[in-house]
Amino acid sequence: MKTKWFREWGWFYMPTAWPGWILLALTMLFCLQVFTAIDRRSHSASDTLYGIFPFWVSAWTILGWIASRTSDKLAR
């Protein structure tokens, strides 16, 4: 039997096993690093938002895809 890393929680997924928590922490650390690197050189809030958008969307999309593949699906 496979261990489920995530559990559906509305539109989102909640980590339930240590691999899920590690993936969530790595995604959050990546986003924090991208934010600090881009914000250091931006001149306005919109510069920062335009700079982080592709990285953040990609990171959270990949995490969401992994979570959907390793979650417990409810029978519908």
ZIDACOR-V353712 format. One record per helix or strand of 3 or more residues. SS is the DSSP state (@ for helix, = for strand). FROM is the first residue (numbers start at 0). LEN is the number of residues. If there is no record, write none. Layout:
ss=SS from=FROM len=LEN
ss=SS from=FROM len=LEN
This chain:
ss== from=5 len=4
ss== from=11 len=4
ss=@ from=17 len=24
ss=@ from=44 len=25
